[in-house]
Amino acid sequence: MKTNIKNILIGCAIIMSSTACSDFLGSDANSKSELTPDVVYESITYSGQALNKVYAGLVLDHTYGARLPLNFSLNSDIELVDALGESAVTEPNERGLGNYNPTPGWGRLDDNWKALFAIIEDANSVIEGLRNSSLIKDGNEHQKKALSYLGEALTLRAMVYYDLAKNYGDIPMKFEPTRPDGSNIYLPKTDRDVILDQLLLDLDEAASYLPWVGEMSYTSEQITAGFARGLYARVALSRAGWAIREQAKPDYETAANSDSKYPTQRPDGSVRTKLYKDALAQLDQILIKGTHKLNPSFSDFWSKTNKLELDRVHNESLYEVAHGLGYSGEMGYTVGVRISGPSAYYGPKGNSSGKVKLTAPFFMSYDKNDLRRDITCATYELKDDAGKIKENMQKNAPFSIYVAKWDVRKMSDAWLSIARASSDKVGYGVNWITMRYSDVLLMYAEIVNELEGPNGAGTSGVTAKDALLQVRARAFDSSKLGEVEAYVNGLNAKEDFFKAVVDERAWELAGEGIRKYDLIRWNLLIDKTKEMKDTYTNDVIVNAPHTLYYKINDDFTIDMSSISWYELLFNSDTDAKAQGYVSVAGWGTKIDKDKNSNEENLERLPFINVGLTGEVKNRHLIPLGSKTISDSNGMLENSYGFK
């Protein structure tokens, strides 16, 4: 976006510590340095370049370019990887991973581990260097800037460590740079909760140093106080939530029907209450400050995102990983409206994988007046037809809906120019939205409800209902505000309100790499998967029309307002054609031999997320890669039944 990736990468050219990257925990004790820490961290310029190196690690495919936001975040009850059927869901790649059948030998696991610990190593160097520097001492003219750098490094390390822990479980705890004698290179696993507790301490400290968006020229492409506080709440909710454990913890609650060897557990009520209160205090600060707001238009927010524009008016994004146009980022390629085949308009490469899919039960769960549905769900793909880009409606593909939030048609002329000139895949440059203000409001609503019920409030004075209402009201035309208010005001029981938050987070945040981890901490991943399958079998194929009729606009887009998703419009194709409609097979059951049946979809259904109920129940984590284990000097091994 606005950040110049080349400037971010300047820090990579400077060796500012006595270590560099290798295969285990991002460390190599034998490398030499050109600039020693006592030189780097006594200069505000060099310190900033060292911090840039930490940011630079975020743009790789193996970190936040693709792996964490797009591959590891699948599957949930609403989002699936493009893998259906018995053979596909066990493939030794992201398809098996998404269906909870990951393979330790898949090399990208090792690449991810190595790249993330390299970021942590760089962050550790910045943190230790600044803590020992005179720059942060009282009276130094650069103190404020140096402290903000320290806050950024602490928060970046916390973000990466949290993403490691939520995906791998227990991992080595390394919060200092590699020592010259190599004494802290090979480390054993530490309980994930011990690590998360440290992250909360770090984030609380970091928030006190950081500016808010708009202060000190900081934008949402940099770590700010708002994101540090929002991340605190996200980590605290995970810490308070359910997770599969390598071994039972006697003072924790164990979920019903838990795995006998690797139980799903959460801390007791008193610990959870403290975590909720601490998280609420952080979120209250965001609401009170008022720097971040909802963009009144859900559509405008995503249009700006695709165009590489930062919204400096509403600051709905608390933090975005800054990708470089033509350099990095698969938002629009791995996730987004699919372009099928080469195109004279979009270039000779001209396609995208659209590997992240949404489901028909999720689509049908939206209120028919919810404006987010058609901005989130694309039941079509794009294809060049004689030089014209057309929307082609899918034929009865209930588990292959694309995520419309990312759409090449909304992207910038600069992207289009690069795409037309290249025969290879290019970096889309679209930032990864790490946290939005709507997520803050929904976490706030959830926490207040847990502590005080739907009508309770934090110190900001905002009630749980108020926070939910803000998010939901934006999703509807103003003429529907009365209906939205009636819906929220009717949620008076704590359990009903919680269920509403579960639903709202799906409708608001679909495709954004959040749902899977929500379901894990709620211990709903298995239940919601089953609910999705039951809804498809007992509702969608029963009540959805077997034939979908629609009109085509003059610009070759589909007239979405012409579609009836809930009932059959015509009894015959002849009648439909006479009124200007065309048709494809819908999600409902067939009525004659010429219509697509759902037999194949029903045969594939049991294999979605099948690994969750396999040899080890609720095995939502991924294994350590084979090379990671072999390089660990005997300190690491896989658990949870992974071979």
C-alpha positions as CSV (number, residue, x, y, z in Angstrom):
1,M,0.0,0.0,0.0
2,K,1.3,3.4,0.9
3,T,4.3,1.9,2.7
4,N,7.3,1.5,0.4
5,I,8.4,-2.1,0.7
6,K,11.9,-1.2,-0.4
7,N,12.2,1.1,2.6
8,I,11.0,-1.7,4.9
9,L,13.6,-4.0,3.4
10,I,16.5,-1.5,4.1
11,G,16.8,-3.1,7.6
12,C,17.5,-6.4,6.0
13,A,20.8,-5.1,4.6
14,I,22.0,-4.2,8.0
15,I,23.3,-7.0,10.3
16,M,22.6,-5.6,13.6
17,S,23.1,-8.5,15.9
18,S,25.5,-11.4,16.4
19,T,23.1,-13.9,14.8
20,A,21.4,-14.7,11.6
21,C,18.8,-17.2,10.4
22,S,19.2,-20.9,10.2
23,D,17.0,-24.0,10.5
24,F,16.2,-24.1,14.2
25,L,14.6,-21.1,16.0
26,G,15.9,-18.7,13.4
27,S,19.4,-18.9,14.9
28,D,23.0,-19.4,13.9
29,A,25.6,-18.8,16.6
30,N,28.5,-18.8,14.1
31,S,27.6,-15.7,12.0
32,K,29.5,-12.5,12.3
33,S,28.2,-8.9,12.5
34,E,29.1,-5.7,10.7
35,L,27.4,-3.5,13.3
36,T,27.2,-4.5,16.9
37,P,24.1,-3.9,19.1
38,D,25.9,-1.2,21.1
39,V,26.3,0.8,17.9
40,V,22.9,0.1,16.3
41,Y,20.8,0.8,19.3
42,E,22.5,4.1,20.2
43,S,21.3,5.5,16.8
44,I,17.6,6.2,16.3
45,T,18.1,5.8,12.6
46,Y,19.8,2.3,12.8
47,S,17.2,1.3,15.4
48,G,14.4,2.1,13.0
49,Q,16.2,0.1,10.3
50,A,16.5,-2.8,12.6
51,L,12.8,-2.6,13.3
52,N,12.1,-2.5,9.6
53,K,13.8,-5.9,9.3
54,V,11.2,-7.3,11.7
55,Y,8.4,-5.9,9.5
56,A,10.1,-7.3,6.4
57,G,9.7,-10.9,7.6
58,L,5.9,-10.5,7.6
59,V,5.6,-10.2,3.8
60,L,6.9,-13.6,2.9
61,D,4.6,-16.3,1.5
62,H,5.6,-18.5,4.4
63,T,4.4,-16.0,7.0
64,Y,1.7,-13.4,6.3
65,G,1.8,-13.4,2.5
66,A,-0.2,-16.7,2.3
67,R,0.6,-19.4,4.9
68,L,-0.9,-18.0,8.1
69,P,-3.9,-16.0,6.9
70,L,-4.9,-18.2,4.0
71,N,-3.6,-21.8,4.4
72,F,-3.4,-22.4,8.2
73,S,-6.7,-20.7,8.9
74,L,-8.8,-23.4,7.1
75,N,-11.2,-25.2,7.7
76,S,-14.1,-23.9,9.7
77,D,-17.8,-24.4,9.4
78,I,-18.1,-21.6,6.9
79,E,-14.7,-21.6,5.1
80,L,-13.1,-24.6,3.3
81,V,-10.0,-25.3,1.3
82,D,-10.7,-26.6,-2.2
83,A,-10.7,-30.2,-1.3
84,L,-13.7,-32.5,-1.5
85,G,-13.9,-36.3,-1.5
86,E,-12.0,-39.0,0.3
87,S,-8.7,-38.8,-1.7
88,A,-8.5,-35.0,-1.7
89,V,-8.8,-34.4,2.0
90,T,-5.7,-36.5,2.8
91,E,-3.4,-34.9,0.3
92,P,0.1,-34.0,1.8
93,N,-0.4,-30.3,1.3
94,E,-2.8,-27.5,2.3
95,R,-5.8,-29.6,1.3
96,G,-5.0,-32.3,3.9
97,L,-4.1,-29.6,6.4
98,G,-7.4,-27.8,6.0
99,N,-9.3,-31.1,6.6
100,Y,-7.2,-31.8,9.8
101,N,-5.1,-34.5,8.1
102,P,-1.8,-32.6,8.1
103,T,1.5,-34.3,7.0
104,P,4.7,-33.6,9.0
105,G,6.6,-34.1,5.8
106,W,5.0,-31.2,4.0
107,G,7.9,-28.9,3.6
108,R,6.0,-25.7,4.0
109,L,5.6,-26.5,7.7
110,D,9.3,-26.3,8.1
111,D,9.5,-23.1,6.0
112,N,6.8,-21.5,8.1
113,W,8.5,-22.4,11.4
114,K,11.9,-21.2,10.2
115,A,10.5,-17.9,8.9
116,L,8.4,-17.1,12.0
117,F,11.2,-17.8,14.4
118,A,13.5,-15.6,12.2
119,I,11.1,-12.8,12.8
120,I,11.1,-13.5,16.5
121,E,14.9,-13.5,16.6
122,D,15.0,-10.1,14.9
123,A,12.3,-8.8,17.3
124,N,14.3,-10.2,20.3
125,S,17.4,-8.3,19.1
126,V,15.4,-5.0,18.8
127,I,13.8,-5.5,22.2
128,E,17.0,-6.3,24.1
129,G,19.0,-3.6,22.2
130,L,16.5,-0.9,23.0
131,R,16.1,-2.0,26.6
132,N,19.8,-1.6,27.0
133,S,20.0,1.7,25.1
134,S,20.3,5.2,26.3
135,L,17.7,6.2,23.7
136,I,14.9,5.2,26.0
137,K,16.3,6.9,29.1
138,D,14.7,10.1,30.5
139,G,16.1,13.2,28.9
140,N,17.1,11.6,25.6
141,E,15.7,13.7,22.7
142,H,14.8,10.4,20.9
143,Q,13.1,8.7,23.9
144,K,9.5,8.9,22.7
145,K,10.4,7.5,19.3
146,A,12.7,4.8,20.8
147,L,9.9,3.7,23.2
148,S,7.5,3.5,20.3
149,Y,10.0,1.3,18.4
150,L,10.2,-0.9,21.5
151,G,6.4,-1.1,21.7
152,E,6.3,-2.1,18.0
153,A,8.8,-4.8,18.4
154,L,7.1,-6.2,21.5
155,T,3.7,-6.3,19.7
156,L,5.1,-7.8,16.5
157,R,6.8,-10.6,18.6
158,A,3.5,-11.2,20.4
159,M,1.6,-11.4,17.2
160,V,4.0,-13.9,15.7
161,Y,4.3,-16.0,18.9
162,Y,0.5,-16.1,19.3
163,D,0.1,-17.3,15.7
164,L,2.7,-20.0,16.4
165,A,1.0,-21.1,19.6
166,K,-2.5,-21.2,18.2
167,N,-1.4,-23.3,15.2
168,Y,1.3,-25.6,16.8
169,G,0.3,-25.7,20.5
170,D,3.2,-26.0,22.9
171,I,6.4,-24.5,21.4
172,P,9.9,-23.4,22.5
173,M,9.8,-20.1,24.5
174,K,12.6,-17.9,23.3
175,F,12.4,-14.3,24.4
176,E,16.0,-13.3,24.1
177,P,18.5,-13.2,21.1
178,T,20.6,-16.2,20.5
179,R,23.7,-16.1,22.6
180,P,27.2,-16.3,21.1
181,D,27.9,-19.6,22.9
182,G,24.7,-21.1,21.4
183,S,23.4,-21.9,24.9
184,N,19.8,-21.0,23.9
185,I,19.6,-22.3,20.4
186,Y,18.1,-25.7,21.2
187,L,15.1,-25.4,23.5
188,P,12.3,-27.7,24.5
189,K,8.6,-27.0,24.3
190,T,6.9,-24.6,26.8
191,D,3.3,-24.9,27.7
192,R,1.4,-22.6,25.4
193,D,-0.4,-20.9,28.3
194,V,2.9,-19.9,29.9
195,I,3.8,-18.2,26.6
196,L,0.4,-16.5,26.2
197,D,0.7,-15.1,29.8
198,Q,4.0,-13.5,28.8
199,L,2.5,-12.1,25.6
200,L,-0.2,-10.4,27.7
201,L,2.4,-8.8,29.9
202,D,4.3,-7.6,26.8
203,L,1.3,-6.2,25.1
204,D,0.2,-4.3,28.1
205,E,3.6,-2.7,28.3
206,A,3.8,-2.1,24.6
207,A,0.4,-0.3,24.6
208,S,1.8,2.3,27.0
209,Y,4.6,3.2,24.6
210,L,2.8,3.2,21.3
211,P,1.0,6.1,19.5
212,W,-2.5,5.8,18.2
213,V,-3.1,5.8,14.4
214,G,-2.6,9.3,13.2
215,E,-0.2,10.3,15.9
216,M,3.5,10.7,15.2
217,S,2.6,10.0,11.5
218,Y,1.7,6.4,12.3
219,T,-0.7,4.7,9.9
220,S,-2.6,1.3,10.1
221,E,0.4,-0.2,8.3
222,Q,2.4,0.2,11.6
223,I,1.8,-1.2,15.0
224,T,-0.1,1.2,17.1
225,A,-1.7,1.4,20.6
226,G,-5.1,0.3,19.2
227,F,-3.8,-2.9,17.7
228,A,-1.7,-3.7,20.8
229,R,-4.8,-3.4,22.9
230,G,-7.0,-5.3,20.4
231,L,-4.4,-8.1,20.2
232,Y,-4.3,-8.3,24.0
233,A,-8.0,-9.1,24.0
234,R,-7.6,-11.7,21.2
235,V,-4.8,-13.4,23.0
236,A,-6.7,-13.2,26.4
237,L,-9.8,-14.8,24.8
238,S,-7.7,-17.6,23.4
239,R,-6.0,-18.1,26.8
240,A,-9.4,-18.3,28.5
241,G,-10.7,-20.7,25.9
242,W,-10.6,-24.3,25.0
243,A,-7.6,-26.0,23.4
244,I,-6.3,-29.6,22.9
245,R,-3.5,-30.3,25.3
246,E,-0.4,-32.6,25.1
247,Q,-1.4,-33.9,28.5
248,A,-4.1,-33.3,31.0
249,K,-3.8,-30.3,33.4
250,P,-5.4,-31.2,36.8
251,D,-6.6,-27.7,37.6
252,Y,-8.3,-27.2,34.3
253,E,-11.8,-28.0,33.1
254,T,-12.1,-30.9,30.6
255,A,-14.6,-30.8,27.8
256,A,-17.2,-33.5,27.5
257,N,-16.4,-36.3,25.1
258,S,-12.8,-35.2,25.1
259,D,-9.9,-37.3,23.8
260,S,-8.7,-39.7,26.5
261,K,-5.0,-39.0,25.9
262,Y,-5.0,-35.5,24.5
263,P,-7.9,-33.7,26.3
264,T,-9.5,-30.5,25.3
265,Q,-9.3,-28.2,28.3
266,R,-9.6,-24.6,29.5
267,P,-8.7,-22.8,32.7
268,D,-11.1,-22.6,35.6
269,G,-13.8,-19.9,36.1
270,S,-11.8,-17.6,38.3
271,V,-8.9,-17.5,35.8
272,R,-11.2,-16.9,32.9
273,T,-13.0,-14.1,34.7
274,K,-9.7,-12.3,35.4
275,L,-8.7,-12.7,31.7
276,Y,-12.1,-11.3,30.6
277,K,-11.8,-8.3,32.9
278,D,-8.2,-7.5,31.8
279,A,-9.2,-7.8,28.1
280,L,-12.2,-5.6,28.6
281,A,-10.0,-2.9,30.2
282,Q,-7.9,-2.9,27.0
283,L,-10.9,-2.8,24.7
284,D,-12.5,0.0,26.7
285,Q,-9.5,2.1,26.0
286,I,-10.0,1.7,22.3
287,L,-13.7,2.6,22.5
288,I,-13.0,5.6,24.8
289,K,-10.2,6.9,22.6
290,G,-12.4,6.9,19.5
291,T,-9.6,6.8,17.0
292,H,-11.0,3.7,15.3
293,K,-14.5,3.6,13.9
294,L,-16.6,1.6,11.5
295,N,-16.6,2.8,7.9
296,P,-20.3,3.5,7.4
297,S,-20.1,1.4,4.2
298,F,-18.9,-2.2,4.4
299,S,-18.6,-2.1,0.6
300,D,-16.4,1.0,0.6
301,F,-14.1,-0.5,3.2
302,W,-13.4,-3.5,0.9
303,S,-13.2,-1.4,-2.2
304,K,-10.4,0.7,-0.6
305,T,-8.6,-2.4,0.5
306,N,-8.6,-3.8,-3.0
307,K,-7.4,-0.4,-4.4
308,L,-4.5,-0.3,-1.9
309,E,-5.9,2.7,-0.2
310,L,-5.7,3.3,3.6
311,D,-8.9,4.6,5.2
312,R,-7.5,7.6,7.2
313,V,-11.0,8.9,8.0
314,H,-12.5,6.0,9.9
315,N,-9.4,3.9,10.6
316,E,-11.4,0.7,10.7
317,S,-8.2,-1.3,10.3
318,L,-6.3,-1.4,13.5
319,Y,-3.4,-3.1,11.7
320,E,-2.6,-4.2,8.2
321,V,0.5,-6.2,7.2
322,A,1.8,-4.0,4.4
323,H,2.4,-5.9,1.2
324,G,4.1,-4.5,-1.9
325,L,2.5,-4.3,-5.3
326,G,4.3,-6.7,-7.7
327,Y,6.2,-8.0,-4.7
328,S,4.1,-9.9,-2.1
329,G,0.6,-10.9,-0.9
330,E,-1.8,-13.5,-2.2
331,M,-5.0,-11.7,-1.2
332,G,-6.9,-11.7,-4.5
333,Y,-5.2,-14.8,-5.7
334,T,-5.5,-17.6,-3.1
335,V,-8.6,-15.9,-1.7
336,G,-11.0,-13.8,-3.8
337,V,-13.2,-14.0,-6.8
338,R,-11.7,-16.5,-9.2
339,I,-10.5,-15.5,-12.7
340,S,-10.5,-18.6,-14.8
341,G,-7.9,-18.7,-17.6
342,P,-5.9,-16.0,-19.5
343,S,-7.5,-12.7,-20.3
344,A,-6.8,-9.9,-22.8
345,Y,-7.9,-7.5,-20.1
346,Y,-6.3,-9.0,-16.9
347,G,-3.2,-10.3,-18.6
348,P,-1.7,-13.6,-20.0
349,K,-1.5,-15.2,-16.6
350,G,-5.0,-14.0,-15.9
351,N,-6.2,-16.5,-13.3
352,S,-6.4,-17.0,-9.6
353,S,-6.8,-20.1,-7.5
354,G,-9.6,-19.0,-5.3
355,K,-8.5,-21.8,-2.9
356,V,-10.5,-20.4,0.0
357,K,-14.1,-21.3,-0.4
358,L,-17.4,-20.6,1.4
359,T,-20.4,-22.8,1.8
360,A,-24.0,-22.8,0.8
361,P,-25.3,-23.3,4.4
362,F,-23.3,-20.2,5.3
363,F,-24.6,-18.2,2.4
364,M,-28.2,-19.2,3.2
365,S,-27.7,-18.2,6.8
366,Y,-27.6,-14.5,5.9
367,D,-30.7,-12.4,6.3
368,K,-31.8,-11.8,2.7
369,N,-31.4,-8.1,3.3
370,D,-27.9,-8.3,4.7
371,L,-25.7,-6.2,2.5
372,R,-22.6,-8.1,3.5
373,R,-23.7,-11.3,1.8
374,D,-23.0,-10.4,-1.8
375,I,-19.8,-8.5,-0.8
376,T,-18.6,-11.6,1.0
377,C,-19.9,-14.4,-1.2
378,A,-19.3,-14.9,-5.0
379,T,-21.4,-17.7,-6.4
380,Y,-19.7,-17.1,-9.8
381,E,-16.3,-16.8,-11.4
382,L,-14.9,-14.5,-14.0
383,K,-13.9,-15.6,-17.5
384,D,-12.7,-13.9,-20.7
385,D,-15.2,-14.6,-23.5
386,A,-14.1,-13.1,-26.8
387,G,-12.4,-10.2,-25.0
388,K,-15.3,-9.5,-22.6
389,I,-15.0,-10.3,-18.9
390,K,-18.2,-12.2,-17.9
391,E,-19.5,-13.5,-14.6
392,N,-20.3,-17.2,-15.0
393,M,-22.7,-18.5,-12.3
394,Q,-21.6,-21.8,-10.7
395,K,-23.6,-24.9,-11.3
396,N,-24.6,-26.5,-8.0
397,A,-21.3,-26.0,-6.2
398,P,-22.4,-25.7,-2.6
399,F,-19.0,-25.9,-1.1
400,S,-17.1,-23.8,-3.6
401,I,-18.3,-20.2,-3.2
402,Y,-15.5,-17.7,-3.6
403,V,-14.8,-14.9,-1.1
404,A,-15.9,-11.7,-2.9
405,K,-14.2,-9.3,-0.4
406,W,-11.1,-9.5,-2.7
407,D,-11.9,-8.8,-6.4
408,V,-9.5,-7.9,-9.2
409,R,-12.1,-5.7,-10.7
410,K,-11.8,-3.4,-7.7
411,M,-8.0,-3.3,-7.8
412,S,-5.9,-0.4,-8.9
413,D,-4.7,0.6,-12.4
414,A,-1.2,0.1,-11.2
415,W,-1.9,-3.6,-10.4
416,L,-3.7,-4.0,-13.7
417,S,-0.7,-2.6,-15.6
418,I,1.7,-5.1,-13.9
419,A,-0.7,-8.0,-14.4
420,R,-1.1,-7.3,-18.1
421,A,2.7,-7.2,-18.6
422,S,3.5,-10.4,-16.8
423,S,3.0,-14.0,-17.8
424,D,3.6,-15.1,-14.2
425,K,1.7,-14.6,-11.0
426,V,2.5,-11.2,-9.5
427,G,2.3,-10.0,-6.0
428,Y,-1.1,-8.5,-5.6
429,G,0.1,-6.0,-3.0
430,V,-3.2,-6.0,-1.1
431,N,-2.6,-5.7,2.6
432,W,-3.6,-8.5,5.0
433,I,-6.1,-6.9,7.4
434,T,-5.0,-8.3,10.7
435,M,-7.7,-6.7,12.8
436,R,-10.8,-4.5,12.1
437,Y,-12.8,-2.4,14.5
438,S,-15.8,-4.6,14.0
439,D,-13.8,-7.4,15.5
440,V,-13.0,-5.2,18.5
441,L,-16.7,-4.4,19.0
442,L,-17.7,-8.1,18.8
443,M,-15.0,-9.2,21.2
444,Y,-16.2,-6.4,23.5
445,A,-19.8,-7.6,23.2
446,E,-18.8,-11.2,23.9
447,I,-16.7,-10.3,27.0
448,V,-19.3,-8.0,28.5
449,N,-21.9,-10.6,28.0
450,E,-19.7,-13.2,29.8
451,L,-19.1,-10.9,32.7
452,E,-22.5,-9.1,33.1
453,G,-24.9,-10.2,30.5
454,P,-26.3,-8.5,27.3
455,N,-27.2,-5.3,29.1
456,G,-23.9,-4.9,31.0
457,A,-21.3,-2.3,30.0
458,G,-17.6,-1.6,30.4
459,T,-16.1,1.7,31.7
460,S,-16.7,3.2,28.2
461,G,-20.5,3.0,29.0
462,V,-21.1,0.9,25.8
463,T,-23.3,-2.1,26.5
464,A,-22.8,-5.5,24.9
465,K,-26.0,-4.9,23.0
466,D,-24.8,-1.5,21.8
467,A,-21.6,-3.0,20.5
468,L,-23.4,-5.8,18.6
469,L,-25.9,-3.3,17.2
470,Q,-23.1,-1.1,15.7
471,V,-21.8,-4.0,13.7
472,R,-25.2,-5.3,12.6
473,A,-26.8,-2.0,11.8
474,R,-24.0,-1.2,9.2
475,A,-24.9,-4.4,7.4
476,F,-28.4,-3.2,6.5
477,D,-30.0,-0.4,4.7
478,S,-31.2,2.4,7.0
479,S,-34.8,1.5,6.3
480,K,-34.2,-1.8,8.1
481,L,-32.8,-0.2,11.3
482,G,-36.0,-0.9,13.2
483,E,-35.8,-4.6,12.4
484,V,-32.1,-4.7,13.4
485,E,-32.8,-3.0,16.7
486,A,-35.7,-5.3,17.5
487,Y,-33.4,-8.3,16.8
488,V,-30.6,-7.1,19.1
489,N,-33.0,-5.8,21.9
490,G,-34.6,-9.2,21.9
491,L,-31.4,-10.9,23.0
492,N,-31.8,-10.8,26.8
493,A,-30.6,-14.2,27.9
494,K,-26.8,-14.6,28.1
495,E,-26.8,-17.8,26.1
496,D,-28.9,-16.3,23.3
497,F,-26.7,-13.3,23.1
498,F,-23.6,-15.5,22.9
499,K,-25.1,-17.5,20.0
500,A,-25.9,-14.2,18.3
501,V,-22.2,-13.1,18.6
502,V,-21.1,-16.5,17.2
503,D,-23.4,-15.9,14.2
504,E,-22.4,-12.2,13.8
505,R,-18.7,-13.0,13.8
506,A,-19.3,-15.4,10.9
507,W,-21.3,-13.0,8.8
508,E,-18.9,-10.1,9.5
509,L,-15.5,-11.7,9.3
510,A,-15.9,-14.6,6.9
511,G,-12.7,-15.3,4.8
512,E,-10.5,-13.2,7.1
513,G,-8.7,-16.1,8.9
514,I,-10.5,-15.7,12.2
515,R,-13.4,-18.2,12.3
516,K,-11.4,-21.4,12.8
517,Y,-9.7,-20.0,15.9
518,D,-13.0,-18.6,17.3
519,L,-14.5,-22.1,17.1
520,I,-11.5,-23.7,18.7
521,R,-11.6,-21.4,21.8
522,W,-15.4,-21.9,22.0
523,N,-14.9,-25.7,21.6
524,L,-17.5,-25.6,18.8
525,L,-15.3,-26.7,15.8
526,I,-16.7,-30.2,15.7
527,D,-20.2,-29.2,16.6
528,K,-20.4,-26.4,14.0
529,T,-18.9,-28.7,11.3
530,K,-21.7,-31.2,12.0
531,E,-24.3,-28.4,12.1
532,M,-23.1,-27.2,8.7
533,K,-23.4,-30.7,7.2
534,D,-26.8,-31.3,8.7
535,T,-28.0,-27.9,7.5
536,Y,-26.9,-28.8,4.0
537,T,-28.6,-32.2,4.1
538,N,-31.8,-31.2,5.9
539,D,-32.3,-27.6,4.8
540,V,-30.3,-26.5,1.7
541,I,-31.0,-29.4,-0.6
542,V,-34.6,-29.6,0.6
543,N,-35.5,-25.9,0.4
544,A,-33.2,-24.3,-2.0
545,P,-34.5,-24.2,-5.6
546,H,-33.2,-27.0,-7.9
547,T,-32.8,-24.5,-10.7
548,L,-31.4,-21.0,-10.3
549,Y,-32.8,-18.4,-12.6
550,Y,-31.2,-15.0,-13.1
551,K,-30.7,-12.1,-15.5
552,I,-27.5,-10.8,-17.1
553,N,-26.7,-7.1,-17.0
554,D,-25.5,-5.2,-20.1
555,D,-21.9,-5.3,-18.6
556,F,-22.1,-9.1,-18.4
557,T,-22.4,-9.2,-14.7
558,I,-25.1,-11.2,-13.0
559,D,-28.1,-9.2,-11.8
560,M,-28.1,-10.4,-8.2
561,S,-31.4,-8.7,-7.5
562,S,-33.1,-11.0,-10.1
563,I,-32.3,-14.2,-8.2
564,S,-34.6,-16.0,-5.8
565,W,-32.3,-18.1,-3.6
566,Y,-35.2,-19.4,-1.5
567,E,-37.9,-20.5,-3.9
568,L,-38.3,-21.6,-7.5
569,L,-39.1,-18.7,-9.8
570,F,-40.3,-20.6,-12.9
571,N,-41.7,-24.0,-13.6
572,S,-39.9,-24.3,-16.9
573,D,-36.9,-22.9,-18.7
574,T,-39.1,-21.9,-21.5
575,D,-41.1,-19.5,-19.3
576,A,-37.9,-18.2,-17.8
577,K,-36.3,-17.5,-21.2
578,A,-39.4,-15.7,-22.4
579,Q,-38.8,-13.2,-19.6
580,G,-35.1,-12.8,-20.2
581,Y,-33.8,-15.2,-17.6
582,V,-31.1,-17.9,-18.0
583,S,-30.5,-20.8,-15.6
584,V,-28.1,-23.2,-14.0
585,A,-28.6,-26.1,-11.6
586,G,-29.3,-24.9,-8.1
587,W,-28.5,-26.3,-4.7
588,G,-31.8,-28.0,-4.3
589,T,-32.7,-31.6,-5.1
590,K,-33.2,-32.7,-8.7
591,I,-36.7,-33.1,-10.2
592,D,-35.8,-35.0,-13.4
593,K,-32.9,-36.7,-15.1
594,D,-31.8,-33.5,-16.8
595,K,-31.1,-31.6,-13.6
596,N,-27.9,-31.9,-11.5
597,S,-28.4,-34.2,-8.5
598,N,-26.7,-33.8,-5.1
599,E,-25.5,-37.4,-5.0
600,E,-21.9,-36.4,-5.4
601,N,-22.1,-33.6,-2.9
602,L,-23.7,-35.9,-0.4
603,E,-21.0,-38.5,-1.0
604,R,-18.2,-35.9,-0.3
605,L,-19.9,-34.4,2.7
606,P,-18.6,-36.8,5.4
607,F,-15.0,-36.2,4.4
608,I,-15.1,-32.4,5.1
609,N,-13.0,-31.8,8.3
610,V,-12.8,-35.6,8.8
611,G,-9.6,-35.4,10.7
612,L,-11.3,-33.7,13.7
613,T,-13.1,-36.9,14.6
614,G,-10.4,-39.4,13.6
615,E,-7.7,-41.1,15.6
616,V,-7.4,-38.1,18.0
617,K,-10.5,-36.1,18.8
618,N,-10.4,-32.4,18.1
619,R,-6.9,-32.4,16.8
620,H,-7.1,-28.9,15.5
621,L,-3.3,-28.3,15.7
622,I,-0.8,-28.9,13.0
623,P,2.4,-31.0,13.5
624,L,6.0,-29.8,13.6
625,G,7.6,-30.3,10.2
626,S,10.0,-33.3,9.8
627,K,13.0,-31.1,9.3
628,T,12.2,-28.9,12.3
629,I,12.3,-32.0,14.4
630,S,15.5,-33.4,12.9
631,D,17.2,-30.0,13.3
632,S,16.2,-29.7,17.0
633,N,19.1,-31.7,18.4
634,G,16.6,-34.1,20.0
635,M,14.7,-31.4,21.9
636,L,11.4,-31.6,19.9
637,E,9.0,-34.3,18.8
638,N,5.5,-34.4,17.6
639,S,2.5,-35.1,19.8
640,Y,-1.3,-35.6,19.3
641,G,-0.7,-38.9,17.5
642,F,1.3,-37.3,14.6
643,K,3.8,-39.8,13.2
